[in-house]
Each structure stands twice: as C-alpha cells, then as structure tokens.
Amino acid sequence: MKELNKILDIEYPIIMAPMFLVTNTKMMIEAMNSGIAACIPALNFRTIEELENTINEIRNNTTSGGLGINLIVNKSNIKVKKQLESCVKLGVDFIITSLGNPKQVIQQCKPKGIKVFCDVAEEKYAKKVEELGADAVIAVNKNAGGHAGNLSSEELFNIISKNCNLPIISAGGVGTKQGVTEKLEIGFSGLSIGSPFIACKEAHISEKYKQACVDYGKEDIVFTTKISGTPCTVINTPYVQQTGTTQNWIEKILSKNKKLK
C-alpha cells in the first residue's frame, strides 16, 4: 500500500485535517512548511474570490506541496460546482470529499493530476469510490472529531483492506507521536489529524475553545445527530445536555429529504 508521503511528495505521512471555521491560511502555511500536508474547507470562505485568494497566498508562502481543499459534495453545498472549478483551475494538490457522491470531483480532477481522497466510514463506500477512481480513502473511525464513524480504526482497516485496494488514511483519535506510529504499524498509508491543531497559536479562535480541547478527554465526548443527521462528536456541554443529541421529527425530515439535504 503506497504511503501518503509518497502520494503527495511530502516529508511526513500526515494531513492536517480540514476543520470548519477553524483551519485558516496561517495554519495551512505552517503545516505545509513543516513537512506535512494540510487541507482547508472550501466552505470556510464566503466567496469564490476569497477561496482563490487563499489558495494563491498559500502557494506563495510555502516551500512544498500538499495543499488540499475539502469539498462537501452533497446538495447542501450549493457552491460546490464553482469551488471545484477554482480548485481545478488553480491546481491544488488534492481534494478531500465529504458527505456525498464524489463522482464529479474525481472526473474533473483526474485529467489534471489532482488527487482525490474520499471520507468513508464503511467498507461499501470504500468500494464505491474505488470504482469511481478515487486515489485513496480516509477511514473515519469512531474516535474522529466532528462527523465520525461507528468502528475502531483497526476494525475499519481490516474490513476495508480486504475489499478495497486503495491506500487507506486513518482519521480519528490520534494526538501523539505514539498514536501515529501505532496507526502506521496497523498498515495505514497515513493519517488525517485535526483536533490537536485547534490549540495551536495560529488558530484564530477563542482561548476558551483552545483550552477546552486541551482539558477535555474522550470521556467528555458524546455523539449527536442534531447538527446534520450524520453522527457527530461534540463536547458534552450544558448546552448539548439541554438540546439533546437526537433529532426531532422535523429535523429528521429536513436532513433526510433529498431536495433539502
């Protein structure tokens, strides 16, 4: 299985994972100049012009490759077509697709040599994106921050590797060098790591948020479907306890309806 650092021509087999309204230009530049890849959500930008300006700024201030953009590819993202056009036009190194069918992304990126990595939480989706021509899958395990899967990293690797020939990148539950080593020893091609970077000095978020990411542990995390209908990990704050972690009937209708999703 080809290592992530060889796929992207970077020093270390690590991606700084895309984090909505957290990942920023400074974080991307520092990560890439440190020898890892970095990915930023396209939806962190209000306009296509802002997205393109950011891609150019990162390119002008980095010495290595590994510049990625995260695209939400379901119908909730009405900007995805133009976001993809910008990524192809400016030649980003890779795209991570989430929450939807990556067919159009793969078809447009393949001729340009842009790698496409697809978030998956089950073996059946890994097989589907392999058939579509993806370059790797990101196996989102049950310890991932944000949208998470249902299986452990080892369970996911064993299931996917038996039925899919793509490189497998681990996502979830790693914040130390030991954790990185353990995942590589399992057989993963690389890792996508997000939450530990929330506390970095380049992150333009509140100090309370940063400190919470340092202070709270796995015992403080709960799953909720309230946000998007897809299981998502959050800190079990008083607000979460008050609002609950399951959707009411109207929220279920809105999140499952194909026209509204």
N, C-alpha and C positions, 0 to 999 in steps of 0.2 A: 504494500500500500504506500503510495507516494506521500512523502512528508510535506506538510503545509509550507514550510520554509522554502522547499524546492519549487512548489507550485507557484508561489508568489515572489520568489527570489528575494527573500528576507533572511535576516540572521537567525531569528528565533521563531519556532512554530506556534506563534500566539497572535490572536486578533484581539485588539481592544474592542469589545462588543459595542454595537450601536445602542445608545440609551436615549430615549425620547426626552427632550428638553434638558438633558444633562451634557451629553457629548458636544464639544464645541471645537472651534478651529485650533485654539491653543493646545487642547488635549490631543488632537489629531497630529499636530506638528511634533509635539514632544514624544508621543508614542512612536511615530514613524522614524524619527531621528534616533530613537533608542534601539532600533533593530527589529521592531515588531510591526505587524500590520494594524491598521485602525479603520474603523467604519463608523459613519455618522448617518443618522436617519434623515432621509430627504424631507420628511415632514417637520424637521426642526426649523425649516425656513418657510416664511410666509409666501415668498415669491420665487419663481424660477430664476430670476436675476440674482437673488441672494444666494441660491444654491450654486449657480455657476461662478459667482464671485468667490465663494468659499473654496470651491474645487481649485480654482486658479491660484488663490492665495496659499493653499496647502502645497500645491506643486512648486510654487516659487520659493518655499521656505523649508523644503525637505530634501534630503540627500539620497533617499532610497525610495523604492516602490511601496506597494502595499496600501494604496489609497482605495478605500471601499465606501460604497453608498448602500444604505439599507432601504429597500422599497417594500411598502405594504402593497400587495398586488390583488387584494380583493376589492369589491365595489365601493367600500367605504372611502377609499382613496381616489378622489375624483381628479387628482393631479398626476396620477401615476404615468400616464402617457407622455406628458411633457417632461416629467422628471427623468424618465427613461431616455428620451431623446437627448436631453442635456448630458446625461452620463455617457451615452454613446458618442456624441459629438466631441466631448472633451477627453474621452479615452481614459476613464477611471480604470483601475487595475482589476477590481472585482465588484460584484454586486451580491448582496445577501437579500434573498426574497423571504417574505414572511406573510403568513395568513392569506394564502390564496394560490391560484394556479400560476406557475412561473413560465408558462409556455411562451408568451410573447417576449418576455425578458430574454430567455435563452435564444430564441430565434433571432433577435436583433443583436445580441452580444457576441454570439459565436463567430460571425464573419469578421468581427473587429478584434478578436482575440481577448475579449474581456471575460474573465472567469465568472461563473455564476454558482454561488453556494446557496443551497436551499434549506431553510429551517424545517426539520421534521421531528415528530415525536413518536412516530410509529413506523414499523417496517414497510407497511403497504404504501406509505407516501414516499419512502426512500426509493422503492422500486419504480413508482410513477415518475419521479423526477429524473431517475437514471434513464428511463425510456425516452424522456423528453430531451436529454442531452446535457444535464447539469454536470458541473465539474467536480462537485463534492456535496456532501450533505452535512448539515450541522445538527447533530443529535442532541435535542433539547431534553435534558433529564429532569427529574422531579425536584432537584435542588436549584434549578435555574431561577434567577431573579426575573420578575416580570412574567410573561407567558411561559409556562412550564409544562413538562410532560408528566407522565404517570409512572415511569420506570427509573431505576437507578442507571447510572452511566454504564456500568458493566453489563446490566441486563440489556440495555439498548444496543450496546456494541455487539454483543453475542447474537442478538436477533437480526440486526441489520447486516452485519458482516457475512452471515450465512446466505443471505438472499440478495445482496447488492454488492457490486464490485467497485463502487465509488469510494474515494477517500472519505473517512468519517472524522469529523471535527467534534470534539466534546464541548458541550455548553452547560454550565451549571455546577455550583458547589466548590469551586476552586479559588483559593486566595493566597496560596503559599507555593514556594518552590517545590516542596514535597508533594503537594497536590498535582502540580504539573507533571512531575516525574511519574507519579502513580498512573496518571491517565495515559501517558506515552507508553508505559510498560504494558498496559492493557492492550495497546495496539492502535490507539487513535493517531491520526495523522497530525493533529494539532489541537489547540484549544481556543475557544472563544470565551474571554473573561471580561465581565462588566462591572459588577458591584464594587469590587475593591478600588476601582478607579474613581468612584464617586467622591471619595475622600481626598483626592489629590488637590494640590494647591491651584491647578489650572482650571478646576471645575468652578464655574460661576453660579454656585448655588449657596443656599444659606448654610452657615456653620452648624446650625442645629441639625440640618439634614445630614451633613457630613458626619457629625458626631453620632447620630443615630445609627448610621451604617457601621460605625466602629463599635458602638456599645452593645447593639442587639445581636443575638445569635440565632441559630436555626430553631431554637425552641420558641422564639418570639414571632415566627413566620407562620402565616395561615394562607390557605388557598381561597380565592374568591372568584366568582363568575360575574360579579356585578358590573365590572368595567366593560367587558366586550362579549361576554358569553363563553369565552375560552378561559379555562382555569389560569389564574394569575396569582403570583405570590406577592403578599403585602405584609408590612409590619402590623401586628395586631394591636393597633392603637385604640383609644376610646372611641374615636370616630368610626373605625371599622366595626367595633363591637356594637355601636349604636345602629349603624345602617345595615348590618348583616353581611353575609358572604354568599348569598344565593339570590338569583334574580326573581323578581315578582313576575306575574303572568304577562304584563305588558312589556316588561324588559325582555322576556324570552321571545315574545313575538317580534319585537324590533330587531333583536340580534340574529334571529334565525330566518327572517324573511329575506329571500334572495334580492328583492328590489330595494330593500332598506339596509341590508348588511354593509 
